[in-house]
Structure formats: structure tokens, C-alpha cells
């Protein structure tokens, strides 16, 4: 695989995502894609990152659920093409929330 110059990365809080797709359209380098065969604990598809992030923060700015943390590298890195395995953060959550009255 040809390495891709990557200027930053994101961590995605998978369990907070509601699958709205806003981040996909907002991403200038087009390095986010929604899962097609996996969902979070609440049943929503979620975005995944591939190499080539520029750390522009467009995903974080458009996300209504604040699922993105963005980091910019001090010096660009060459990463293998394809998904960035550790970008999706799965955390323990209660899939059913009890209302508070």
C-alpha cells in the first residue's frame, strides 16, 4: 500500500454518535465514511477514519453530538492507506436510559 501523508487524527466517541452523516459531508479531505455493517450500542451507524486527515476540525464543528476530538501532528506522518484502527473509541454505556422525573 502506498503511504498517505496525514497531518492529524481524530478520536470518535462511537457510542455518542447518532449517525446523522453531517460529518461525512463536512470533511474536506473526505477521510470519514459511515459504517455499513456495524452499529453502536444504540443501533446507529457511525463514522470511521481513513488515512489523510488534515486536522481541519470541520467534523468537530458540525457534529451536534460532540463525538470528535481532533489532534494536529507537529510534523505530518505517512500512514498506510485504509482505516485508522484506533480512531473509533468504544466505551461502556447504558443503552437504555431511564427518564428522570
N, CA, C and O atoms as a GROMACS GRO file, in nm:
protein
  404
    1UNK      N    1   0.082  -0.118   0.000
    1UNK     CA    2   0.000   0.000   0.000
    1UNK      C    3   0.087   0.126   0.000
    1UNK      O    4   0.191   0.131   0.067
    2UNK      N    5   0.045   0.223  -0.074
    2UNK     CA    6   0.115   0.350  -0.078
    2UNK      C    7   0.081   0.431   0.046
    2UNK      O    8  -0.036   0.447   0.079
    3UNK      N    9   0.184   0.482   0.116
    3UNK     CA   10   0.154   0.562   0.235
    3UNK      C   11   0.088   0.695   0.196
    3UNK      O   12   0.110   0.747   0.087
    4UNK      N   13   0.006   0.747   0.287
    4UNK     CA   14  -0.066   0.872   0.264
    4UNK      C   15  -0.021   0.973   0.369
    4UNK      O   16  -0.017   0.942   0.488
    5UNK      N   17   0.013   1.093   0.325
    5UNK     CA   18   0.055   1.198   0.415
    5UNK      C   19  -0.064   1.241   0.501
    5UNK      O   20  -0.169   1.279   0.448
    6UNK      N   21  -0.047   1.236   0.631
    6UNK     CA   22  -0.154   1.264   0.725
    6UNK      C   23  -0.106   1.371   0.822
    6UNK      O   24   0.000   1.358   0.883
    7UNK      N   25  -0.185   1.476   0.836
    7UNK     CA   26  -0.146   1.590   0.920
    7UNK      C   27  -0.211   1.588   1.058
    7UNK      O   28  -0.175   1.667   1.145
    8UNK      N   29  -0.307   1.499   1.078
    8UNK     CA   30  -0.374   1.493   1.207
    8UNK      C   31  -0.456   1.367   1.221
    8UNK      O   32  -0.453   1.279   1.135
    9UNK      N   33  -0.529   1.360   1.330
    9UNK     CA   34  -0.613   1.244   1.354
    9UNK      C   35  -0.733   1.285   1.439
    9UNK      O   36  -0.734   1.392   1.499
   10UNK      N   37  -0.831   1.200   1.444
   10UNK     CA   38  -0.947   1.222   1.530
   10UNK      C   39  -0.976   1.096   1.610
   10UNK      O   40  -0.947   0.985   1.567
   11UNK      N   41  -1.033   1.117   1.725
   11UNK     CA   42  -1.090   1.008   1.805
   11UNK      C   43  -1.240   1.028   1.799
   11UNK      O   44  -1.289   1.139   1.817
   12UNK      N   45  -1.312   0.921   1.774
   12UNK     CA   46  -1.456   0.927   1.755
   12UNK      C   47  -1.524   0.851   1.867
   12UNK      O   48  -1.502   0.731   1.884
   13UNK      N   49  -1.608   0.920   1.944
   13UNK     CA   50  -1.684   0.857   2.052
   13UNK      C   51  -1.803   0.786   1.986
   13UNK      O   52  -1.911   0.844   1.971
   14UNK      N   53  -1.782   0.663   1.949
   14UNK     CA   54  -1.878   0.584   1.873
   14UNK      C   55  -2.014   0.578   1.942
   14UNK      O   56  -2.118   0.589   1.877
   15UNK      N   57  -2.014   0.562   2.072
   15UNK     CA   58  -2.140   0.543   2.146
   15UNK      C   59  -2.223   0.670   2.155
   15UNK      O   60  -2.343   0.662   2.180
   16UNK      N   61  -2.162   0.787   2.137
   16UNK     CA   62  -2.238   0.913   2.141
   16UNK      C   63  -2.295   0.949   2.005
   16UNK      O   64  -2.381   1.037   1.996
   17UNK      N   65  -2.251   0.883   1.899
   17UNK     CA   66  -2.293   0.915   1.763
   17UNK      C   67  -2.435   0.867   1.736
   17UNK      O   68  -2.476   0.759   1.778
   18UNK      N   69  -2.512   0.952   1.663
   18UNK     CA   70  -2.648   0.917   1.623
   18UNK      C   71  -2.658   0.894   1.473
   18UNK      O   72  -2.768   0.883   1.419
   19UNK      N   73  -2.544   0.887   1.404
   19UNK     CA   74  -2.543   0.852   1.263
   19UNK      C   75  -2.604   0.956   1.170
   19UNK      O   76  -2.664   0.918   1.070
   20UNK      N   77  -2.592   1.083   1.201
   20UNK     CA   78  -2.658   1.187   1.121
   20UNK      C   79  -2.592   1.213   0.986
   20UNK      O   80  -2.655   1.274   0.899
   21UNK      N   81  -2.469   1.170   0.965
   21UNK     CA   82  -2.394   1.188   0.839
   21UNK      C   83  -2.343   1.329   0.815
   21UNK      O   84  -2.280   1.353   0.712
   22UNK      N   85  -2.366   1.424   0.904
   22UNK     CA   86  -2.320   1.561   0.880
   22UNK      C   87  -2.168   1.568   0.866
   22UNK      O   88  -2.118   1.645   0.784
   23UNK      N   89  -2.096   1.491   0.943
   23UNK     CA   90  -1.950   1.493   0.938
   23UNK      C   91  -1.896   1.443   0.805
   23UNK      O   92  -1.793   1.491   0.757
   24UNK      N   93  -1.964   1.348   0.746
   24UNK     CA   94  -1.920   1.291   0.619
   24UNK      C   95  -1.917   1.399   0.511
   24UNK      O   96  -1.818   1.412   0.438
   25UNK      N   97  -2.024   1.475   0.501
   25UNK     CA   98  -2.032   1.581   0.401
   25UNK      C   99  -1.941   1.699   0.433
   25UNK      O  100  -1.894   1.766   0.342
   26UNK      N  101  -1.916   1.725   0.561
   26UNK     CA  102  -1.836   1.840   0.602
   26UNK      C  103  -1.686   1.818   0.586
   26UNK      O  104  -1.610   1.916   0.583
   27UNK      N  105  -1.641   1.696   0.575
   27UNK     CA  106  -1.498   1.663   0.574
   27UNK      C  107  -1.433   1.698   0.439
   27UNK      O  108  -1.458   1.630   0.340
   28UNK      N  109  -1.350   1.805   0.434
   28UNK     CA  110  -1.288   1.843   0.306
   28UNK      C  111  -1.200   1.735   0.242
   28UNK      O  112  -1.209   1.715   0.121
   29UNK      N  113  -1.115   1.664   0.319
   29UNK     CA  114  -1.034   1.561   0.253
   29UNK      C  115  -1.106   1.429   0.231
   29UNK      O  116  -1.048   1.334   0.177
   30UNK      N  117  -1.235   1.421   0.272
   30UNK     CA  118  -1.316   1.300   0.252
   30UNK      C  119  -1.251   1.176   0.313
   30UNK      O  120  -1.239   1.072   0.248
   31UNK      N  121  -1.211   1.190   0.439
   31UNK     CA  122  -1.148   1.076   0.508
   31UNK      C  123  -1.239   1.012   0.612
   31UNK      O  124  -1.195   0.926   0.688
   32UNK      N  125  -1.365   1.052   0.616
   32UNK     CA  126  -1.463   0.990   0.704
   32UNK      C  127  -1.565   0.915   0.620
   32UNK      O  128  -1.610   0.964   0.516
   33UNK      N  129  -1.602   0.796   0.666
   33UNK     CA  130  -1.706   0.716   0.599
   33UNK      C  131  -1.789   0.647   0.706
   33UNK      O  132  -1.737   0.601   0.807
   34UNK      N  133  -1.920   0.641   0.682
   34UNK     CA  134  -2.009   0.574   0.778
   34UNK      C  135  -1.995   0.423   0.764
   34UNK      O  136  -1.977   0.371   0.654
   35UNK      N  137  -2.005   0.356   0.876
   35UNK     CA  138  -2.005   0.210   0.872
   35UNK      C  139  -2.130   0.163   0.798
   35UNK      O  140  -2.233   0.230   0.798
   36UNK      N  141  -2.119   0.050   0.735
   36UNK     CA  142  -2.234  -0.006   0.665
   36UNK      C  143  -2.281  -0.135   0.729
   36UNK      O  144  -2.396  -0.175   0.713
   37UNK      N  145  -2.191  -0.200   0.802
   37UNK     CA  146  -2.224  -0.331   0.859
   37UNK      C  147  -2.210  -0.336   1.011
   37UNK      O  148  -2.222  -0.443   1.070
   38UNK      N  149  -2.183  -0.221   1.073
   38UNK     CA  150  -2.167  -0.217   1.219
   38UNK      C  151  -2.244  -0.098   1.275
   38UNK      O  152  -2.255   0.007   1.212
   39UNK      N  153  -2.297  -0.117   1.396
   39UNK     CA  154  -2.370  -0.010   1.465
   39UNK      C  155  -2.320  -0.002   1.609
   39UNK      O  156  -2.259  -0.095   1.661
   40UNK      N  157  -2.349   0.114   1.672
   40UNK     CA  158  -2.313   0.128   1.812
   40UNK      C  159  -2.420   0.060   1.899
   40UNK      O  160  -2.513  -0.001   1.846
   41UNK      N  161  -2.407   0.072   2.029
   41UNK     CA  162  -2.500   0.002   2.119
   41UNK      C  163  -2.643   0.051   2.109
   41UNK      O  164  -2.736  -0.019   2.148
   42UNK      N  165  -2.661   0.173   2.057
   42UNK     CA  166  -2.796   0.227   2.041
   42UNK      C  167  -2.853   0.200   1.902
   42UNK      O  168  -2.965   0.241   1.872
   43UNK      N  169  -2.776   0.130   1.818
   43UNK     CA  170  -2.826   0.090   1.687
   43UNK      C  171  -2.794   0.186   1.573
   43UNK      O  172  -2.848   0.172   1.464
   44UNK      N  173  -2.706   0.284   1.597
   44UNK     CA  174  -2.671   0.380   1.493
   44UNK      C  175  -2.540   0.345   1.424
   44UNK      O  176  -2.445   0.299   1.488
   45UNK      N  177  -2.536   0.368   1.293
   45UNK     CA  178  -2.408   0.359   1.222
   45UNK      C  179  -2.321   0.475   1.270
   45UNK      O  180  -2.373   0.574   1.322
   46UNK      N  181  -2.191   0.465   1.252
   46UNK     CA  182  -2.101   0.569   1.299
   46UNK      C  183  -1.986   0.588   1.200
   46UNK      O  184  -1.959   0.499   1.120
   47UNK      N  185  -1.919   0.704   1.204
   47UNK     CA  186  -1.811   0.730   1.110
   47UNK      C  187  -1.682   0.660   1.149
   47UNK      O  188  -1.654   0.635   1.266
   48UNK      N  189  -1.605   0.629   1.046
   48UNK     CA  190  -1.472   0.574   1.066
   48UNK      C  191  -1.374   0.660   0.988
   48UNK      O  192  -1.410   0.719   0.886
   49UNK      N  193  -1.251   0.667   1.036
   49UNK     CA  194  -1.147   0.750   0.976
   49UNK      C  195  -1.052   0.665   0.893
   49UNK      O  196  -1.016   0.554   0.932
   50UNK      N  197  -1.012   0.718   0.777
   50UNK     CA  198  -0.905   0.658   0.698
   50UNK      C  199  -0.790   0.758   0.692
   50UNK      O  200  -0.808   0.875   0.724
   51UNK      N  201  -0.673   0.714   0.653
   51UNK     CA  202  -0.554   0.799   0.647
   51UNK      C  203  -0.579   0.919   0.557
   51UNK      O  204  -0.648   0.910   0.455
   52UNK      N  205  -0.520   1.033   0.595
   52UNK     CA  206  -0.528   1.154   0.514
   52UNK      C  207  -0.591   1.271   0.586
   52UNK      O  208  -0.613   1.375   0.525
   53UNK      N  209  -0.620   1.257   0.715
   53UNK     CA  210  -0.681   1.365   0.792
   53UNK      C  211  -0.589   1.487   0.793
   53UNK      O  212  -0.467   1.474   0.806
   54UNK      N  213  -0.649   1.606   0.778
   54UNK     CA  214  -0.573   1.732   0.781
   54UNK      C  215  -0.590   1.806   0.913
   54UNK      O  216  -0.531   1.913   0.931
   55UNK      N  217  -0.668   1.754   1.004
   55UNK     CA  218  -0.698   1.817   1.134
   55UNK      C  219  -0.766   1.951   1.116
   55UNK      O  220  -0.741   2.044   1.192
   56UNK      N  221  -0.852   1.963   1.017
   56UNK     CA  222  -0.920   2.090   0.988
   56UNK      C  223  -1.030   2.121   1.088
   56UNK      O  224  -1.070   2.237   1.100
   57UNK      N  225  -1.079   2.022   1.160
   57UNK     CA  226  -1.182   2.034   1.264
   57UNK      C  227  -1.323   2.051   1.209
   57UNK      O  228  -1.415   2.077   1.287
   58UNK      N  229  -1.343   2.038   1.080
   58UNK     CA  230  -1.478   2.053   1.023
   58UNK      C  231  -1.574   1.952   1.085
   58UNK      O  232  -1.690   1.985   1.112
   59UNK      N  233  -1.528   1.829   1.106
   59UNK     CA  234  -1.614   1.726   1.166
   59UNK      C  235  -1.660   1.767   1.305
   59UNK      O  236  -1.777   1.753   1.340
   60UNK      N  237  -1.567   1.817   1.386
   60UNK     CA  238  -1.600   1.857   1.522
   60UNK      C  239  -1.692   1.978   1.525
   60UNK      O  240  -1.778   1.989   1.612
   61UNK      N  241  -1.675   2.068   1.430
   61UNK     CA  242  -1.757   2.190   1.427
   61UNK      C  243  -1.901   2.162   1.386
   61UNK      O  244  -1.992   2.230   1.432
   62UNK      N  245  -1.922   2.062   1.300
   62UNK     CA  246  -2.057   2.035   1.251
   62UNK      C  247  -2.132   1.932   1.335
   62UNK      O  248  -2.254   1.923   1.326
   63UNK      N  249  -2.063   1.855   1.415
   63UNK     CA  250  -2.125   1.744   1.490
   63UNK      C  251  -2.214   1.794   1.604
   63UNK      O  252  -2.166   1.862   1.695
   64UNK      N  253  -2.343   1.761   1.600
   64UNK     CA  254  -2.433   1.805   1.708
   64UNK      C  255  -2.416   1.724   1.837
   64UNK      O  256  -2.468   1.763   1.942
   65UNK      N  257  -2.345   1.613   1.830
   65UNK     CA  258  -2.330   1.528   1.947
   65UNK      C  259  -2.189   1.529   2.007
   65UNK      O  260  -2.161   1.453   2.100
   66UNK      N  261  -2.102   1.614   1.955
   66UNK     CA  262  -1.967   1.632   2.009
   66UNK      C  263  -1.889   1.501   2.018
   66UNK      O  264  -1.827   1.473   2.121
   67UNK      N  265  -1.891   1.421   1.912
   67UNK     CA  266  -1.826   1.290   1.917
   67UNK      C  267  -1.678   1.296   1.877
   67UNK      O  268  -1.608   1.196   1.893
   68UNK      N  269  -1.630   1.409   1.824
   68UNK     CA  270  -1.494   1.416   1.772
   68UNK      C  271  -1.398   1.491   1.862
   68UNK      O  272  -1.431   1.598   1.915
   69UNK      N  273  -1.278   1.434   1.878
   69UNK     CA  274  -1.163   1.504   1.937
   69UNK      C  275  -1.059   1.505   1.826
   69UNK      O  276  -1.027   1.401   1.770
   70UNK      N  277  -1.004   1.623   1.796
   70UNK     CA  278  -0.913   1.639   1.683
   70UNK      C  279  -0.774   1.675   1.734
   70UNK      O  280  -0.760   1.760   1.821
   71UNK      N  281  -0.672   1.610   1.677
   71UNK     CA  282  -0.533   1.642   1.707
   71UNK      C  283  -0.458   1.668   1.578
   71UNK      O  284  -0.476   1.598   1.478
   72UNK      N  285  -0.373   1.770   1.581
   72UNK     CA  286  -0.288   1.800   1.467
   72UNK      C  287  -0.146   1.756   1.501
   72UNK      O  288  -0.096   1.786   1.609
   73UNK      N  289  -0.082   1.684   1.409
   73UNK     CA  290   0.055   1.637   1.431
   73UNK      C  291   0.152   1.754   1.416
   73UNK      O  292   0.130   1.843   1.334
   74UNK      N  293   0.260   1.754   1.495
   74UNK     CA  294   0.362   1.858   1.481
   74UNK      C  295   0.427   1.851   1.344
   74UNK      O  296   0.452   1.954   1.281
   75UNK      N  297   0.453   1.730   1.298
   75UNK     CA  298   0.504   1.709   1.163
   75UNK      C  299   0.416   1.604   1.097
   75UNK      O  300   0.382   1.504   1.161
   76UNK      N  301   0.379   1.623   0.970
   76UNK     CA  302   0.294   1.525   0.902
   76UNK      C  303   0.357   1.386   0.905
   76UNK      O  304   0.479   1.371   0.901
   77UNK      N  305   0.271   1.285   0.911
   77UNK     CA  306   0.316   1.146   0.915
   77UNK      C  307   0.264   1.073   0.792
   77UNK      O  308   0.157   1.104   0.740
   78UNK      N  309   0.340   0.976   0.745
   78UNK     CA  310   0.294   0.890   0.638
   78UNK      C  311   0.232   0.766   0.701
   78UNK      O  312   0.299   0.693   0.774
   79UNK      N  313   0.105   0.743   0.672
   79UNK     CA  314   0.033   0.627   0.725
   79UNK      C  315  -0.012   0.538   0.610
   79UNK      O  316  -0.036   0.588   0.500
   80UNK      N  317  -0.024   0.409   0.633
   80UNK     CA  318  -0.074   0.321   0.527
   80UNK      C  319  -0.217   0.360   0.490
   80UNK      O  320  -0.295   0.399   0.577
   81UNK      N  321  -0.251   0.348   0.364
   81UNK     CA  322  -0.387   0.377   0.319
   81UNK      C  323  -0.484   0.284   0.390
   81UNK      O  324  -0.451   0.169   0.421
   82UNK      N  325  -0.603   0.333   0.416
   82UNK     CA  326  -0.705   0.250   0.479
   82UNK      C  327  -0.746   0.302   0.614
   82UNK      O  328  -0.702   0.408   0.657
   83UNK      N  329  -0.832   0.225   0.681
   83UNK     CA  330  -0.887   0.267   0.810
   83UNK      C  331  -0.780   0.284   0.919
   83UNK      O  332  -0.681   0.212   0.922
   84UNK      N  333  -0.803   0.381   1.005
   84UNK     CA  334  -0.718   0.403   1.122
   84UNK      C  335  -0.786   0.329   1.238
   84UNK      O  336  -0.889   0.374   1.289
   85UNK      N  337  -0.729   0.218   1.276
   85UNK     CA  338  -0.794   0.126   1.370
   85UNK      C  339  -0.830   0.188   1.504
   85UNK      O  340  -0.937   0.158   1.558
   86UNK      N  341  -0.745   0.272   1.559
   86UNK     CA  342  -0.771   0.321   1.695
   86UNK      C  343  -0.847   0.454   1.698
   86UNK      O  344  -0.852   0.519   1.802
   87UNK      N  345  -0.904   0.496   1.586
   87UNK     CA  346  -0.978   0.623   1.586
   87UNK      C  347  -1.116   0.609   1.648
   87UNK      O  348  -1.166   0.704   1.709
   88UNK      N  349  -1.179   0.494   1.636
   88UNK     CA  350  -1.311   0.471   1.693
   88UNK      C  351  -1.296   0.425   1.838
   88UNK      O  352  -1.234   0.323   1.866
   89UNK      N  353  -1.354   0.503   1.928
   89UNK     CA  354  -1.345   0.472   2.071
   89UNK      C  355  -1.479   0.415   2.116
   89UNK      O  356  -1.582   0.482   2.110
   90UNK      N  357  -1.476   0.290   2.160
   90UNK     CA  358  -1.596   0.225   2.212
   90UNK      C  359  -1.586   0.229   2.365
   90UNK      O  360  -1.488   0.184   2.424
   91UNK      N  361  -1.688   0.283   2.427
   91UNK     CA  362  -1.687   0.292   2.573
   91UNK      C  363  -1.813   0.226   2.628
   91UNK      O  364  -1.910   0.206   2.555
   92UNK      N  365  -1.810   0.193   2.752
   92UNK     CA  366  -1.925   0.130   2.816
   92UNK      C  367  -2.034   0.234   2.839
   92UNK      O  368  -2.009   0.338   2.900
   93UNK      N  369  -2.152   0.206   2.791
   93UNK     CA  370  -2.267   0.293   2.814
   93UNK      C  371  -2.389   0.208   2.842
   93UNK      O  372  -2.393   0.090   2.806
   94UNK      N  373  -2.486   0.267   2.906
   94UNK     CA  374  -2.613   0.201   2.928
   94UNK      C  375  -2.700   0.230   2.806
   94UNK      O  376  -2.739   0.345   2.785
   95UNK      N  377  -2.732   0.129   2.724
   95UNK     CA  378  -2.807   0.155   2.602
   95UNK      C  379  -2.950   0.202   2.627
   95UNK      O  380  -3.012   0.261   2.538
   96UNK      N  381  -3.002   0.177   2.746
   96UNK     CA  382  -3.138   0.221   2.780
   96UNK      C  383  -3.126   0.320   2.895
   96UNK      O  384  -3.076   0.287   3.003
   97UNK      N  385  -3.173   0.440   2.870
   97UNK     CA  386  -3.167   0.542   2.975
   97UNK      C  387  -3.304   0.556   3.039
   97UNK      O  388  -3.405   0.565   2.969
   98UNK      N  389  -3.306   0.559   3.170
   98UNK     CA  390  -3.430   0.578   3.244
   98UNK      C  391  -3.456   0.726   3.259
   98UNK      O  392  -3.367   0.800   3.302
   99UNK      N  393  -3.574   0.773   3.225
   99UNK     CA  394  -3.604   0.915   3.241
   99UNK      C  395  -3.608   0.954   3.387
   99UNK      O  396  -3.647   0.875   3.474
  100UNK      N  397  -3.568   1.076   3.413
  100UNK     CA  398  -3.572   1.130   3.549
  100UNK      C  399  -3.691   1.226   3.557
  100UNK      O  400  -3.702   1.319   3.478
  101UNK      N  401  -3.779   1.200   3.652
  101UNK     CA  402  -3.898   1.286   3.666
  101UNK      C  403  -3.889   1.366   3.792
  101UNK      O  404  -3.980   1.444   3.822
   0.00000   0.00000   0.00000
